[in-house]
Amino acid sequence: MSKKQHYKKKKTIVYLLFISLCTIFVWGSQRNPGGSLVIIGGALQPDNRDIYHTFIHLGGGKENIRIAIIPAASASPVKSGTSYIKDFARYGVPKAHIKLFPVAVKDDPSTKEVNESQWCQNGFKKELADEMRRFNAVFFVGGDQERYRQTLKTAEGKDAPLLTAIREIYKKGGVIGGASAGAAMMSDPMICEGNPTEAMLKKAVFNPGACPSQEEGGVRLTTGLGFFEPGLVDQHFLKRGRMGRLIAALLHLEKFSLGIGIDEDTAAVYHEKNKTIEVIGRSGILIVDTRNAKAVSTKNQAGLNVKNIILHYLEDGDSYHMQTREFTINNQRKKIEKGKEYYKTSPLNTDILGKDAVKEIITRGLVDNRQEQAVGIAFTLEENGRGQGVKMVFRKGQHTVGCWEKINGKETYTALYIYLDIVPVTIKVTEK
């Protein structure tokens, strides 16, 4: 059967699949008071209308929204902030309603008229905090997330006056957004650095006052701003293969058992009032649940050894209701019936933490595949051809559900209740 024929076959069963896991969700039919977060996984494109429109809508619409841009994370604060001002103006927000707040750490030598490094203490100025209270939307740009801690927290971890004002905006029903570093800082603790493979081989470390060094651990955590209270956030997630560091961080932290990995040009929109996460954008998010994960002890072997991590992959139009732990799936995607999966084999993936590899193995390698499990490995090698790594076994279970449809010429998926086991392995490469 050709892929084109397969598309048509899938479409013929659409109207027979009105199960609870694949029901309609209509985005934005009613504004949700009580504060919302638009957490963007980075690489936000200026033409991503859905994300920009959502942020503006949650701020009361283009005539009512008042946007404060915080550029502290950027190495080019004025340029980054000004770029977002132009983007929001392009979507109808009057430029008079948008302000770049002078908060930064690094000076951009190309902006001769201003030394942005002199803005590092502005977050502690009462007059700037008072001005912030006239806004109802705040957007944090990308860069280095640790700079948000440096400019908006004291050395003891207390909020600067400007951050206090921003929290008041959120509590009153305002919208807080951020991309890349502006997404990472949404949780507290936050991931500040970490190589995905090394994170699964070395311990996770946390330092409240600074990002730990690479020598201290595989994934490093420090104090974040903590707008997203239910869990830990990571960004550039699927494109940069960051699942390893999110899992390692969750297993290290007693505070969280929920992680949200957000891919590029994609947003997880969190509503504080009803504890719902909605997905919008061009890729997806991965929800990582370690609540029932069980660590297995090993002797003389590096790497994570854990069973029963639960994964959920959501794309545009899907939502997760955190209080009930229920999902609502974009009704254009329909359930993949058992025995009618398109793919029949799932080869070993030897770079499971590579670009888009986790997304590929969960979708085409598992929920749209006749196989009951899919396996990938990630490892590091020494010069002698020996190294350490982990084997990841993704498997179906009783509650696993996959949904699929081709929308606007693009294949889209949802995958719920994927079970993941991680086992440490030793690698040896020899030449023939």
N, C-alpha and C positions, 0 to 999 in steps of 0.2 A: 504494500500500500504506500503511495507517495505521501509526502508531508501535506501537500495540498488536499488530497483526499482525506487525510487524517483530520485536517482542520474542519472540513465539511462534516465528517462523521461526528466529531465532538459537538458541533453546533446543533445537530439533530437531536441530541439528548438534553439540550439546555432546559427546555420547558418541563422536563420530568424531574428536575433536581432541586426543588424548592425546599431544601432541608434547612434546619436552623443555622447551620454553620455557613451557609451561603445565601444569606438574605440581604436585602438591599440596605444600603446606608446612604442617606442623602446629606452631603456636607453643607454646612452653613445655612440650613433652613431657619435656624433661630440662633441669635447671638447668645452665648453662654456667659452670664456674669460670674464673677468670683475669681477672675484671674486666669490667664492662659499663657502657656509657654510655646513658642515656635522654635523648636530645637533642630537646627539644620546641620547635616553632616559634612558641610564644607563644599567647596567648588560650586557655589550657587551661581547659576547662569542668569544674566540680566533678563533673558527671555522666559524665565520660569514664572509665568503669570500666576499659576495656582498658589505658589508660596507667597509671592508678593501680595496678591489679592487677599489671601487668608490673613496675613499679618495686618493689613490695612483694615479689613473687615472687623477683626477682633479689637482694633483700636477705635472703632466707632464709625468707620467710613472715611473716605478721603477728605471730606470737609471738616470732620470733627477730630480726627487723629492729630496728636501732637507728638512727634517722634524725637527722642533724644538718642544720638549716636555716641557710643562709647568706643573709642579707637585704641584703648590702652594696650591691647595685645600686639598691635601691629608695629613693624619696624618702619613703616611709613604712615604714621597716624593721620596726617592731614589728607594725604592722597587716598587712603583707604576709606576714611570717613566721607570725604567729598564724593567718592565714587558711589557710595550707597545713597547719599543725598540725591544725586542725579537719577539713580534707579527708582527711588520712591517717587520723585517728581515725575518721572516718565509714566508712572502708573496713576498720576492724577493728584498726588498730594502737593499742595502749594509749598514752595520752598520756604515760605515764611513760617510754615508749621514744623520745620525740621531744623534741629540745631546740633552742631558738632560740639560735644562737651570736651574741653581741653584737659583730658586725662591721659597720660602716656608715660612710658619709661624711656624709650629709645628716641633719639633725635634722627630725623631723616635729613642727611646733608643736602639733599636736592631742594629742600624747602628753605631757601636762604632767608626768608623774611621771619622765620620763627625757629626757636630751638625747643622742640617738643619735649626734650628731657627735663626741661624746667617745669613741666606739668605734673611731675611725679607726686607732689603733695597736694594737688588740687582737690582730690577726693575728700580731704579733711577740712575744706573750707566751707563754713556755714552758709555763706552767700550762694555758693554753687549748689549746695544741697537744697536751699530754699527755692532756687530757680528750677531745680529738677521737679519740684512738686507741682509745677504748672503743666507737666507733661503726663500723658496717659499711655505712652508706649516707649520702650527702651530697646535699642538694638546694639548688641555687642559684636564687634568685627573679629575676624580671624587673626592668627599670628601665634603667639606663645601664651598659652593659658595661665602660666605662672605669673605673668604681669598683671593679671586681674587681682590675684592675691596681694601682690606687692603694692598696688595702688588703692585698693578698696578694703584692705584689712590692716589692722595693727599687727605688730610683731607678736602680740599675745593672742591674735586670732579674733579680735573684736571688730565689728563693722565700723567703717569710716562713716561720717555723716552722710556722704553722698550715697553710699550703699543702703543706709537706713531709709533714705528718701525713696530709693528705687523699690525697696521692699514694701513701702507704704503704697506705692503705685500698684504693685501686684496684688496686694491684699484688697485694694479697693476695686479690683476688677480689670486692671490694666493688662496689657500684653507685654511680655518680655521675650525677645528673640535673640538668637545668636547663631553664628555660623563657624564651624571648625573649632578654633579655640573658644569661641563664644558659645559653643555647644558643650565642650568638655568641662567648662567651669560650672555648668548647671548643677552638678552633683557635688557633695561634700562628704568624704574626700573625693578628689578627682584624680584621674590618670593624667600625669604630666609627661611621662615618657615611657617607652618600652618597646622592645623588639618582640613581635608575636611569638617567634619560635623560642627565643631565649626566655621569654616569660614562662613557658611551659617546662623549662628545664631548671630554672633558678627560682629562688624564693621571691615573693613580692615584698616590697618594703614601703613603709609610710613614714614621712617626716613632715610634721605640721608646719614647719617654718621655712622649708625649702624643698625643691625637688631633689631626691637622693641621686647620687652618682650612679653611672652605669655599673661600676664595680660592686655596688651594694646589692643589686637585684635585677631580675629580668624585667619586671614591670614596676615602675616607680609611681608613688602616689603622694599627694600633698593636699593642703587645704584648698577647697573650692568655695564657690559662693553659695551652693546648696539651694537653688531655687526648686530643683526637681528632687523632692524629698524621698520618694519611694525607692529610688535605686541609683545605680551607677551608669553614667553615659560615656560612650566612646563614639568617635566620628571618623570620617573617611573610611568607613568600616569594612565594606566588602571590597572596594577597589584596592585597599592596602592590606587586606587579609589580617585584620586586627582581632579576630575572635580569640586567639590564644591569650592575648594580654587581658582581655575583658574577663575571660573565665578564670585565669590565674588570680586576678584582682578580687573577684567575687569570692573565691574560695579562701582568700586570705582575710577578707573583712567579715567580721561578725555582724556589722551593721546592715549589710545588704545581702539579699539572695536573688535580686532581680537586676539584670543588666539590659540596657537598651543600646544596641549598636546601630548607628544611623549611617547610611551610605551617602555618597556625594549627590548633590543636586536633589536632595530628598529631605523632608522634614517630618519629625514626630511632633504632633501638636497635642499638648497635654492640657486638659482642663481641670483645674484644681477642684472645682465644685463637685463634679461627678466622677472624678478620678478616671477619666477616659483618655486613651491615646489614639489619635487618628493619624493615618499615614497619607502624605501628599508628596508628589514629586515623581521623578523619573526612574527611580530604582526602588529600594526597599529598606526595611529595618529588620534586625534580628533581635528577638527577645530571648534572653538567656535566663533560665530559671534553675538555680542550684539548690532550691529549698529541700529537695529530697535526694540530692547527690550524696553518694557514699564514697569516702576515701578508702582506698585499699593500701595497706602498709606494704612496703617493699624494702628489701635489704640490699645495700650496696648498688643501688641503681637510681640514677638521677631522673627527674621528670615526674610529671603528674601521673597519678594512678587513681582514677575516679570513675564511678559508674552512675548512670541515671541522671545525667544533666538533661534538661528538657529544653528544646529549641522551638521557636515559632517564627516563621518567616512571613512578613506581611508586606504588601505593596499598596500602591495608590488606591484610595477608597476603602481600605480595610481599617478596622478599629478594634481596640482591646479595652474591655471594661474591667478595670483592675479590682474593683470591689467584688464583682461576681465571678471574675476570671473567665468571662465569656468573650467570644469574638463575633464581630459582624463583618462579613466579607462583601466586597464589591460584587453586586449581583451580576455583573457581566462575566465574572469567573464562575465556572460551574465545577462541581465535584468530579474528580477523576475516578471512574468506577474501577473497582478491583478486577483485574483481568483484561482491562481495556487500556492499560497504560501504553504509551507510544513506544518507549524504549524497553529493550529486553536484556541488555547487559550493562554492567556498571564497572568499568575497569578501575584498577587501583590508581588513585591519584597520588603521585609522588611529590606534589607541592601543594598540599591542602591549605596552607596558609598563604598561597600566592593570590594574585589578582583575580577576584570573582570566583575563586575555587570553591568556597563554602556555599555560595549561592548556587553554583552549578551542580554540586553533589547532592544538595538537598532537593533541588527541583528535578532536573533531568536524570540525576543519578539515583533518586529514591522515590519521591511521590509520583512521578510520571514514568516509573520503571517497574518491570515485573519482579525485580529482585527485592528481597526483604531487607537487605542491608547494603551499605556502600562504605568503602574503606579508603582512607587517605593517610598519608604519613607526612611528617615535617621533621627535619633534622638539620644538624650542623655537622660539618666535617673538619677534621684536622688535616694537616698536610700528608699524614701517613694513610689517609683514606678511611680512617676510623672516626666514629662520632656517636653522639647521642641524639635521640629523637623521641617522638611519640607517635603512636598509631591511634587514629581516631576512627571509631566504628559508629557510623550513623545507622540507626535501625528503625524500622517501623514497629508500632505497637498497636494495642487494641484501639486506641483513640486517635491514631494518625489519620489526618485528612489532607488531601491535596486538591486544590482547585486551579483551573487553567482556562485561559481564553486568549485569543489573539485580538488585541485592542489597538486600534489605530495603526495597524500593520506591525505590531510588536507583540511577541509572546509574553504573557504575564502569568505569574503564579502566586499562590498562597500555599503555605505548608504549615500545618499545625501538628503539634505533639510528635516531634522528631526526638528520638532518644539517642543520647551520645555517651559512649564509653571511651575513656582515654587511658592508654596503656603505654608505659615507657618501653623503648626499644633501643637496642644497640645496632649501629649501622657499620658495615664494612664493605668498602668498594674495592674490587680487584680488577686488574686488567687481564684480558685473555690473550 
